[in-house]
Amino acid sequence: MPEAAFTHLVASREGLYVAGIAGCERRRDGLYFGATIRDGAAWVFESLDADLHAPTSRGRILRLPIDPATAGFGPAEVVADGLDNGCHQIDFVRGQLVVVDTYRQKLVVFSEDFSTCTVHYPAGQADADTGDTGYVHMNGIGGDGRELYVMLSHAGVQPARPSEVLRLDAGFNQVERFTLPGLMCHDLVVLEDGRLIANGSMGGFLIDRQGIIAQVDNLLTRGLSIGTDDVVIGSSTFGDRERRIAATGRLTFTGRDLALRARYDLPAAPTQIRRLDGRDLSIFDYRATI
């Protein structure tokens, strides 16, 4: 398959893939969750411990230069380590890398040179492994270069309850909290007109604040990239914690009108999807630079 046909980066529990309408290739092994694109490089969260709840803090951030001619990755640079194994989404917000530490319910914000970091608890302090009643499974961030939103998925929280979203100010403080019409949601993307889009994961849906936009498939939707004229949605099989490392998945490619262009199975469950060229509304700082 010609390298020029690869348009997207796909993170998964079984490696990093490059993908396009005609197919995909795995370019790096490992256990990956958050991913973003900046300055011609892929920035990814990798856990070196398959037990995401283990207290080993073997999570790290890698910077991988992207060769535009081959869609290949250059040598990996470790820019931060010692993070909790269960961190989920990452993205640059106003030039600083933000890591969603899901199981410890905090945002870790690195300085631009990665020499220091600050910690914020916009949903309150709670811990997934201690049975805290305030635990909300905070698993994602998104925005348009101005407004920052945080996903409170409530995945695994009993009794089941709809996902919520926080809107934060520049100091990462909560200024609004609202409910989404979906369960176990992932991914937050703000369109050009301010409309908020997310994966209504448990139903296999794509949703906005008003309701269901489209039924993607009968799997769990996770991973969402929206470009100028394309949308790519990830899906995965779902099982208990011990079996998720072996979960398989699917990629769905559409136009902005959600008309189907391609769909194929993936040997791994997507955790994050981003355009390789960085021209992606799913990336917070993208519109701050155009």
Backbone torsions as a table, in degrees:
resi	resn	phi	psi	omega
1	MET	NA	128.5	-178.7
2	PRO	-59.8	136.9	-178.8
3	GLU	-59.6	-31.4	-178.2
4	ALA	-63.0	-18.0	-179.3
5	ALA	-79.5	-11.0	178.8
6	PHE	-84.5	122.7	-175.7
7	THR	-117.7	-17.6	-170.9
8	HIS	-133.0	148.9	170.5
9	LEU	-96.6	133.3	177.9
10	VAL	-125.4	117.4	174.2
11	ALA	-88.7	147.9	179.5
12	SER	-154.6	172.6	177.0
13	ARG	-72.9	-7.7	-178.7
14	GLU	-121.6	14.5	175.6
15	GLY	137.9	179.9	175.9
16	LEU	-103.5	130.1	179.5
17	TYR	-114.4	152.6	162.0
18	VAL	-109.7	141.3	-171.4
19	ALA	-141.6	154.5	173.5
20	GLY	-150.4	-177.9	-177.0
21	ILE	-58.6	-35.1	-174.7
22	ALA	-84.6	-10.3	-179.2
23	GLY	153.1	-172.7	-175.8
24	CYS	-143.8	163.4	175.4
25	GLU	-140.5	140.8	174.9
26	ARG	-84.7	129.9	-176.7
27	ARG	-110.9	-15.0	-177.9
28	ARG	-157.1	132.5	176.7
29	ASP	-79.0	160.6	176.5
30	GLY	137.5	177.3	-178.1
31	LEU	-110.8	104.7	-170.7
32	TYR	-121.2	145.9	176.2
33	PHE	-124.6	-94.2	-176.9
34	GLY	-64.2	148.3	176.7
35	ALA	-154.2	145.1	174.0
36	THR	-150.8	172.1	-177.9
37	ILE	-124.2	133.3	177.2
38	ARG	-159.0	136.2	174.2
39	ASP	53.1	43.9	175.7
40	GLY	71.9	20.7	-179.2
41	ALA	-139.0	152.9	169.9
42	ALA	-91.9	134.1	176.2
43	TRP	-115.3	123.4	-171.9
44	VAL	-135.1	149.6	170.7
45	PHE	-95.3	128.4	178.5
46	GLU	-124.9	135.7	171.7
47	SER	-102.7	129.7	177.4
48	LEU	-90.2	2.1	177.3
49	ASP	-121.2	121.7	-179.4
50	ALA	-66.4	-22.0	175.7
51	ASP	-87.7	98.7	-174.1
52	LEU	-67.4	-19.7	179.3
53	HIS	-94.7	-0.6	178.5
54	ALA	-67.7	142.3	-178.0
55	PRO	-82.6	40.8	-174.3
56	THR	-95.8	-15.0	178.0
57	SER	50.5	56.6	179.9
58	ARG	-107.5	25.4	174.4
59	GLY	-84.2	147.2	-179.1
60	ARG	-150.8	161.5	176.8
61	ILE	-108.1	127.3	177.2
62	LEU	-110.7	143.9	169.3
63	ARG	-110.1	124.0	-177.0
64	LEU	-123.5	107.1	176.8
65	PRO	-58.5	141.2	179.9
66	ILE	-104.7	126.0	174.3
67	ASP	-83.1	111.5	-176.0
68	PRO	-64.2	-22.0	-178.2
69	ALA	-78.4	-32.0	-174.5
70	THR	-118.9	-7.8	-172.2
71	ALA	57.9	26.1	176.5
72	GLY	-93.9	166.2	-179.7
73	PHE	-105.0	140.5	172.8
74	GLY	-81.9	-173.0	-179.4
75	PRO	-59.1	139.2	-178.2
76	ALA	-77.5	138.4	172.8
77	GLU	-115.4	125.7	176.3
78	VAL	-83.6	113.6	-177.6
79	VAL	-99.3	-16.5	177.3
80	ALA	-160.4	144.0	176.4
81	ASP	-144.9	-174.9	-178.3
82	GLY	76.9	16.6	179.8
83	LEU	-85.8	159.2	177.2
84	ASP	-60.0	144.0	-178.2
85	ASN	-61.8	-27.6	-171.8
86	GLY	-95.8	18.6	175.7
87	CYS	-62.4	147.4	-177.0
88	HIS	-112.0	-109.1	-171.5
89	GLN	-73.3	151.0	172.5
90	ILE	-132.4	154.5	173.1
91	ASP	-168.6	158.2	173.7
92	PHE	-86.5	130.3	178.8
93	VAL	-124.1	111.1	-176.7
94	ARG	53.5	42.2	175.1
95	GLY	85.3	-5.7	-180.0
96	GLN	-111.4	134.9	179.9
97	LEU	-74.2	127.6	177.7
98	VAL	-111.4	128.5	179.1
99	VAL	-111.6	126.5	176.8
100	VAL	-86.5	103.2	178.1
101	ASP	-86.2	89.1	-168.2
102	THR	-62.5	-51.6	-172.0
103	TYR	-73.6	-19.0	176.5
104	ARG	-104.0	2.4	173.2
105	GLN	54.5	53.0	179.2
106	LYS	-146.4	158.9	171.0
107	LEU	-103.4	126.4	176.4
108	VAL	-102.4	118.5	-174.7
109	VAL	-113.6	115.5	-178.5
110	PHE	-88.7	146.7	170.6
111	SER	-66.6	163.3	-173.8
112	GLU	-63.0	-26.9	177.8
113	ASP	-97.0	5.7	177.8
114	PHE	63.9	17.7	-179.7
115	SER	-80.6	-25.2	-179.1
116	THR	-140.8	166.8	174.2
117	CYS	-147.9	156.2	174.3
118	THR	-120.5	159.2	-176.7
119	VAL	-123.1	137.5	-179.4
120	HIS	-131.7	146.7	-179.0
121	TYR	-124.5	71.1	-174.6
122	PRO	-67.1	-21.3	178.1
123	ALA	-104.1	10.0	-176.4
124	GLY	88.7	157.4	-178.1
125	GLN	-80.8	132.8	176.9
126	ALA	-163.5	164.9	-176.3
127	ASP	-137.6	131.4	-177.0
128	ALA	-63.0	-28.2	-171.0
129	ASP	-96.8	7.0	-178.8
130	THR	-119.2	4.3	177.9
131	GLY	73.7	22.0	179.4
132	ASP	-59.7	131.6	-179.8
133	THR	-70.3	-17.3	179.2
134	GLY	-89.8	6.9	-178.6
135	TYR	-73.2	131.4	-173.7
136	VAL	-123.9	2.2	-177.4
137	HIS	52.6	65.8	177.3
138	MET	-72.3	112.8	-169.0
139	ASN	-127.1	1.5	-178.5
140	GLY	-164.1	162.8	176.7
141	ILE	-136.0	158.5	176.9
142	GLY	-168.4	168.0	-180.0
143	GLY	168.2	-174.9	-172.8
144	ASP	-120.4	25.7	-178.0
145	GLY	89.1	-9.7	177.8
146	ARG	-126.1	-62.5	179.9
147	GLU	-88.8	132.9	178.4
148	LEU	-110.0	131.4	179.7
149	TYR	-119.6	148.7	179.8
150	VAL	-127.0	132.8	-179.9
151	MET	-87.9	127.9	170.6
152	LEU	-107.5	96.9	-169.8
153	SER	-72.8	-34.8	-171.8
154	HIS	63.2	19.7	177.0
155	ALA	-62.6	131.8	179.1
156	GLY	80.2	-5.0	179.9
157	VAL	-83.3	133.0	179.7
158	GLN	-118.2	139.5	-4.3
159	PRO	-69.6	158.8	-177.6
160	ALA	-59.6	140.7	179.3
161	ARG	-144.7	152.7	-179.3
162	PRO	-60.6	151.7	176.7
163	SER	-68.6	157.6	178.4
164	GLU	-129.4	166.1	178.3
165	VAL	-131.4	138.8	171.8
166	LEU	-104.5	139.6	168.0
167	ARG	-105.5	129.3	-174.6
168	LEU	-113.1	153.9	173.2
169	ASP	-87.4	-175.8	-176.0
170	ALA	-65.6	-17.7	177.5
171	GLY	-95.3	11.3	179.4
172	PHE	66.3	30.9	175.5
173	ASN	-100.4	146.1	-179.0
174	GLN	-71.3	129.2	175.3
175	VAL	-120.6	-14.3	178.0
176	GLU	-156.7	147.8	176.3
177	ARG	-140.4	126.3	-178.8
178	PHE	-141.4	161.4	-175.3
179	THR	-96.9	142.9	174.0
180	LEU	-100.3	153.4	178.1
181	PRO	-85.6	57.5	-178.8
182	GLY	-163.7	162.1	179.7
183	LEU	-110.5	144.2	176.2
184	MET	52.6	41.5	-173.9
185	CYS	-68.1	154.5	174.7
186	HIS	-136.0	156.5	168.3
187	ASP	69.2	131.5	178.2
188	LEU	-130.9	122.9	179.5
189	VAL	-131.5	132.0	177.7
190	VAL	-103.6	121.5	179.5
191	LEU	-76.7	174.1	-176.6
192	GLU	-60.0	-29.8	-179.4
193	ASP	-92.2	8.2	178.5
194	GLY	90.3	-3.1	179.5
195	ARG	-68.5	133.0	-177.5
196	LEU	-95.1	125.7	-178.7
197	ILE	-116.9	144.7	178.8
198	ALA	-149.4	166.4	170.6
199	ASN	-88.9	116.6	171.1
200	GLY	-81.9	79.1	-159.9
201	SER	-57.9	-47.1	-170.5
202	MET	-65.4	-23.7	178.8
203	GLY	-99.5	-1.3	-174.3
204	GLY	72.5	29.7	-172.7
205	PHE	-105.2	162.5	159.3
206	LEU	-110.1	130.4	-172.6
207	ILE	-132.2	163.7	164.6
208	ASP	-125.0	-167.4	-175.8
209	ARG	-69.0	-19.8	-176.6
210	GLN	-91.6	-26.6	-178.7
211	GLY	161.6	-159.2	-176.7
212	ILE	-76.4	130.9	174.3
213	ILE	-92.1	-44.8	-176.8
214	ALA	-155.6	147.6	168.8
215	GLN	-89.1	112.6	-177.2
216	VAL	-77.3	-53.6	176.5
217	ASP	-166.3	-162.8	-178.8
218	ASN	-103.2	16.7	177.4
219	LEU	-101.9	-175.5	178.6
220	LEU	-88.7	117.2	-178.3
221	THR	-79.5	126.7	178.7
222	ARG	-155.9	128.5	-174.6
223	GLY	100.6	120.3	-175.7
224	LEU	-149.3	123.3	175.4
225	SER	-124.9	131.1	178.1
226	ILE	-127.3	114.9	177.8
227	GLY	-100.2	-167.6	-179.5
228	THR	-61.7	-39.7	-178.1
229	ASP	-134.9	16.6	-178.9
230	ASP	-142.0	155.9	175.2
231	VAL	-133.9	133.8	174.6
232	VAL	-126.6	127.6	-176.6
233	ILE	-121.8	132.3	175.6
234	GLY	-94.3	151.8	175.5
235	SER	-138.8	154.9	178.7
236	SER	-148.5	153.6	168.9
237	THR	-68.4	162.1	-174.4
238	PHE	-132.2	135.9	177.6
239	GLY	-151.7	-175.6	178.6
240	ASP	-70.1	170.7	-170.6
241	ARG	-54.6	-40.7	-175.2
242	GLU	-67.1	-25.5	-175.3
243	ARG	-100.5	-2.9	-174.1
244	ARG	-70.1	-25.9	179.7
245	ILE	-62.9	-25.7	-178.8
246	ALA	-99.9	7.3	-178.2
247	ALA	-64.8	146.2	175.4
248	THR	-105.2	174.3	-174.4
249	GLY	-150.7	-164.7	-174.9
250	ARG	-157.4	149.7	172.6
251	LEU	-119.0	133.4	177.0
252	THR	-118.4	123.7	179.6
253	PHE	-108.1	128.3	177.3
254	THR	-136.3	172.2	167.5
255	GLY	-83.3	179.6	177.3
256	ARG	-66.7	-18.7	174.4
257	ASP	-84.7	4.3	-179.6
258	LEU	67.1	16.0	172.2
259	ALA	-71.5	130.6	-173.4
260	LEU	-65.8	131.5	174.2
261	ARG	-108.6	-39.2	179.7
262	ALA	-163.4	154.5	173.9
263	ARG	-153.5	133.2	176.7
264	TYR	-152.9	158.2	-179.3
265	ASP	-78.5	152.5	-179.9
266	LEU	-123.6	141.1	-179.7
267	PRO	-75.7	10.1	179.5
268	ALA	-147.6	160.1	-179.4
269	ALA	-87.4	119.7	179.6
270	PRO	-63.4	138.4	174.4
271	THR	-113.2	-24.9	177.1
272	GLN	-157.9	146.4	179.3
273	ILE	-134.4	134.2	178.3
274	ARG	-144.2	145.3	173.1
275	ARG	-64.9	135.2	-179.4
276	LEU	-63.7	-29.2	-179.4
277	ASP	-84.9	-1.5	178.1
278	GLY	77.9	-0.4	-179.5
279	ARG	-86.1	74.4	-164.9
280	ASP	-141.3	121.5	178.9
281	LEU	-66.5	-13.4	176.9
282	SER	-75.3	-11.9	-179.0
283	ILE	-97.6	122.0	-171.5
284	PHE	-57.4	-49.2	-173.1
285	ASP	-80.7	-4.2	-176.0
286	TYR	-56.3	-48.8	-176.9
287	ARG	-78.4	-10.9	174.0
288	ALA	-75.3	-12.8	-175.6
289	THR	-113.4	4.2	-179.1
290	ILE	-118.4	NA	NA
